[in-house]
Amino acid sequence: MRGATQLEVDEREHLLERVAELVRDVLRRNDLGNDDLISIIFTATSDVKSEFPAYAARQMGMTDVPLLCARELEIEGSMPLVVRLLAHVETDLSRDEITHVYLHGAAALRRDLAHVHAVPDEASAGTPPVEGAPA
């Protein structure tokens, strides 16, 4: 399953909070626990340097889940300060039942996926969260 969040600033505590929020939301929306996780790959844009995103998952108790951090491709015009995750899980959900989670500014990234839970920043309060089919 996929997910992403956008940071407001590249500060360690802020990154840890946003990544933990993303991981918790992915697990909750797909009714998963730590034992369902096979591995998680985190990527971050090149402007994220304050901490490894995987450290947030380690702080949540994921000490026996293989975690990997990598650098996102630097594509001109791409969204800055973004942390993405790709979680490999064991689940009885079919692909079209999986909910992908995009938080804060990253809510604009993947409206093409079948089931998306997208929560924009408070600054976008006039836009309701996107659930279900693409907009």
N, C-alpha and C positions, 0 to 999 in steps of 0.2 A: 504494500500500500504506500501511497505517496502523501507528502505533506510539505509545507513550507511556512516560514514566518519571516517577517521583515523586522529588523532592529531599527530603533530610532537613532541610536548612537552605538558605536563600537566600544562598549564598556563591559568589563567582565561580568559583573552582577546582573546587568541588564540582559546580556546574552544568556546567562544561565537561567534566568527567569523565563525568557521567551522560549528557549528550547525545551525546558521542562514543561511549560504550558502546552507546547506542540505535541510532545510525546504523550502526555496525559490525555489530551483530547483525541489523538489517534486511537489510543487504547480504549478509552471510554466509548467513543462513537462506534467502535467495532466489537465491543464487549469482549475485550482481550485482557489477559494478564501477562505477567513476566514469563510464565511457563509456556505461553503460546509463541513467544518470540524466538526466531531462529537466529537472526542477526539484523543489525541496522547500519546502513551506510548514510553518513551525514556529508553534505557538501556545503561549502560556504563560498560566497563571492570573495574576491581578492582583497576587499576592503575590511573584511572581518579578520582581526588579528589578536583580539584580546583574550581568547580562550578557545580550547578545543570544544566544539559542540557536544561531542560524546561525553565530556566530563559531566554535563548536566544529567545525562542518563545514569552515569555511575553514581552520582549523588542521590538519585532516586532509588538506588538499590540494585541496579542492573549490573551486578558484579560478575555474573557468569554468562552474560549475553555478549557474543562477539560484536564489537562496535568498531567502525572505521570512519575516519574523517578524510575528506579529499577536497581539492580546490575545484570550484565550478569554472567552466570555461569563461573567458573574458570576451564577451560578445559586445560590440559597440552598441550603446543604447540600452543595454540590459539593466534591469532593476538592481540598485545597489543594496548592500547590507542585508542580503538574503541568506538564510540557512534552510537547506532542503533536507528531507529525509526520505529514504527508501527502506521500508521495513519488510523483511521476509518473515512470514508468520505461518503458523499452522492454524487453520480455521476451517469450519464447515461452510462458511459463507462462499457463495459463488462470486465470481469477479464483478458481476453487476450489482451485487449487494454490498460490496466494500465501500466504505465512506472515506474519501480522501479529504484531508484537512488543510486548509490554507488560511492563515491568520494574519491580521494587520494588513500592511500594504501588499503582502503576498496573495491576498484574496483575489487579486486581479489576474493571477498567473494562469490558472488552469480551469476555466469554465467549460472546457470541452469534455471533461471526464463525466462518466455516468452519474456518480453520486459524490457530490462535493459539499462539504461544510465549510463555508467561507465567512470569516468574520473580519470585516475591515476595521481600521483604526477608528477611534472615537471621532476623529476629524471628519469621517465619512458617515456620521450618525444618520444622515438623511437616507442612506442606502441600507435596506434591510439585509440580513445575512442570506446568502444564497444556499439553498438546500435542493438536492435532487438534480433534475435535468439541467443541462447548460442553459445559460441565459442568452 
